[in-house]
């Protein structure tokens, strides 16, 4: 009897993407063996580390971040294409994941990017591994695009935020999709009035959010609330999340995953990469909530 292949589709989500680490750890702890991973944006970065057997090293690295570490990794650029060049962070990533080619992966892996010239998605399944991950992570406006065969490539989330289709194309019989943007509206409601500090990185932020909510309610009874204008980064990232959510829902309606895992971490905004511990915890919790659906997969593979 043919063994059923389990595929994992890791979606986009910027700093929330560290949740993927928690999801993978929780699945493996439950005895669910992953055969195939396809990633988009931050999902490709985590997926490549898993495929090369370097996920634990990536986890140690990102959990060591503080607010200033993240700032030091941001190489701001005034050149055309994006606010960040991305060289610093990806130079560090190459040390964490030294494998340079897809052929060096221990399992099947694919990454999705967007061709700016054609508007179509491009699937990377062979060749330069770091080039593929870098292209898949190039969030429009934030990180400069990547040249490829005479074209410019940007974030795969522009066309395929949760790459279920690529996961199936790589041979998965059962697809577990990880959606990081389903609760983006909670962040949109909160970003005008809540700014969590780096000291909250060791918990999931739930108690802090409740505390802020109670404080706002009390202050609202005493003084009129003043509207706070969002920053340019907040406008850009939130607008992209809205578009991604609409596209994701449309694509999932036509090609739904077998199991959908949705980590809840609205307290983590686009560039909160120093909050890895909270994101990883959210990923583990999301898997625990889906164990009734996931446990049959253990028996299927035995």
N, C-alpha and C positions, 0 to 999 in steps of 0.2 A: 504494500500500500504506500502511495506517495506521501511524503511528509508535507504537511501544510506549512507554507512559508508565511511568517508573520512580518508585516511591513509597518514601519513607523513614519508618518508624515509630520515633520516638525515645521510649524508655521512661523511667520514673522512676528515681531513684537518688540524689537530693540532690547532695552534692558530687561524686560520681562522674559526674554529668551533664556535666561539662566534657569527658568522653571523646567526647561527641557532636561536639564541634568537630573533634577529631582524625579521627573517622570521616568527616565531611563533606569535610574537606580532602583526606584520602587518596582518597576516591572521585573527587573532581573532578580530582585529580592523575593518576589512572589513566584519565581520559577518560570517566568515567561521569557522564552528565548527569542530574541529579535534577530531576524535574518537579513532584513533590508531596511535601510533608512534613506529617505529623501528629505532634503531640507531647503527652506527658503529663507534668505536673509540670515538673521541670527540662528535660525534653525539649521542652516547649512554649516555654520561655524561649529556648533555643538555636534551636529551629525558627523562631520568629518573627524572630529576628535574621537568620537565613539568608534567609527569605522577603522581608525588607526590604532585602537587600543590605548588611547591617551586621555580618556574621559576623566579619570581620577586626577591626573596632572592638571587638566583644565580646571577642574573643580577647586583644587588647592589654590591655583593662581587667582581665580576670580573672587574666591572667598577672602583673599588677603587684601583686596582693594579697600581703600578708604576714599573719601571724597577727593582728596588732593591727588591721589594716585590716578584717578580717572582724568582729572584735569591735565596732569602731566602727559598722559597718553594722547591728548588731543592736539594734533599739529595743525593749528589754524592756518588757513591759506587765503590770500586775497586774489588768487588766480581764479579764472573762470571754471565753473563746473561744480563747486561745492565749498562749504565752509571748512571742511577738513580734508587733508590729503589722505589720511588713513595709514600712512607709512609706519608710524610709531607702533600702533597697536598690532598691525599685521607682522611687523618684524618680531615683536614679542611672541605673537601667535606661532610663528615659524619655529621658535625655540621650543614651544610647548608641543607642537605637532610637526616634527621634522620631516615626515613623509612628504615628498614633493609630487608624487604622481598617483593617480587613481589605482594603478596596478599594485601599489604598496598597501592598499586598504585590506584589512582582514575580512571584510564583509562587503556586500554590494551597497554602493552609496551613489547618490545623485544629488546635484544642486541645480536650482532653477534661477535664471537671470532674465532680464528683459532687454530686447534689442530696441534701442530708441528709434532706429531708422524705420523698422518694419512694424513696431508695436507688438511683436509676437514674442512668446516666451522661448528661451533657449535652454535646452537640457544639457548639463555637463555630466557625463558618465565615464569619461576617459580623458587622458592628457594631464595638464598641470592642475594639481589639486588646489594649491593656494590661489592660483589665478581664478579658478571657478568660485571659490569661497569669497574672495575679494569682490568679484563682480556681483555675486548674489547679495552681498551686504551693502551695496552702494545706494543708500537711501537718497532719493532725489533731493537736491538742495543742501543736504547735510554733508554727504561724502562724495568726492569727485568720481565721475564715471570711469569705467575701465575700457580701454581700447581692445578690440578683438576682431581680427580679420577684416579690418577696414571699417568696423562699426563701433558704436559706443554702447556699452552695456550698463544697466543700472539694476537696482533692487528687483528681485523676482516677484516681490509682493505687489508690484504694479499690475501684474497679470495673473499671478497664481499664488495668493497668500498662504494657502495650506496645500502643498503639492500632493494631493491624493492621486491625481492622474499619473504623475511620475512614479509614485510608489508602486502602483499597479503595473505600469510599463516595465519596471525593473523585476517583476515576477512575483509580487506579493499576492497571496490568495486571500489573506485577511489584513485589512488596513486599520491601524489605530491612528487616528488623527489627533494632533495636539493644537488646539486653537487658543491663542493668547489674547485675542482682541475682542472676545465676546462681551467683556465687561468694560470696554473702553469708555462707554458713556458715563460710568461712575467716576472715572478720572476727569472727564470733561466737566462734570458738575463740581468737582472738588478743587481743580487746579487754580481757580480764582481766589480761593480762600485758605487752602491748606498747603503748607510747604514743609514736609517732614524733613527732619535733619538726618545727618549721617549716623547719629547715635542710635537711630531706630533700626539699624540694619540687622540686629540680632533677633528681632521678633518679626512676626508677620504683619505688624502694623495695625491689626484690628482694634486693639485697646486704644491706640493713639488716635485712630480715626474717630472712635466713639467719644473720646475725651474732647477732641476738637469740635465734634458735632454738638455736644452739650454746652461747650463754652460759647459757640456761635449762637446757640439758642438763647442763652442767658444774656449775652451782650445785645442780641437783637431786641430784647425786651426793654433795654435801657437806652440804646442809641440807634438811630437809623443806619442801616447797612449801606456802606459806600461801595459802588461798583469799582472793581479793580480791572484795569485794562490788561488783557493777556499780552505776553511777550510775542515777538515775531516767531521764536522757536515753538512756543506753545500753539500758536495759530497754525504753523506749517505741519507740525507733527499730528495735531488733533485732526486737521483736515485730511491728512493722509490716512489716518485711522478710520475716519468715516467712510472714505472711498474704499478702503480695503475691506471693511465690514460688509458693505453692499455687494462688492464683487465676490467675496467669500461665500456669502449666503446664496448667491446665484449659482456659483459653481458647485456648492455642496448639494443644492437641490437636484442638479442633474447627475452628480456623481458623489453620493453620500459615502462616508466612511462606514466601516462595520461597527466601530466603537469610537466615540468622540470624547476626548479628555479635555477639560477646560479649567486650567488653574485660575484661581481667583486671587488677583493681586492688584487691585485698583490703586493702591498707595504707591505703586512703582511707576514713575513716569519715564519718558523716552530715554533720558540720559542718566538714569539712576543705576548705573552699572556697579556702583559700590554696594548695592543692596542685594547681593547675590544670595546670601543666606536666607533672606525672606522669600526670594523667588524660588529657590530650591525647595524650601519647606512647602510652598504653595503647590509645586509640582507633585511632591510626594502625597500631599493630602488629596489632590485631585484624582490620583490613581486609587487611593484607598476608597474613595467614594464610588469608584466604578468596579470594585472587585467582583461584584456579582456577575458582571458581564465579562470580566477578564479571566476569571478562574477557569472557565471551560477551555480556554486556550492552552492551559497547562496540560490538561488531559488529551487535547488534540495532538500535541506534539510528542507525547510519550509513546 
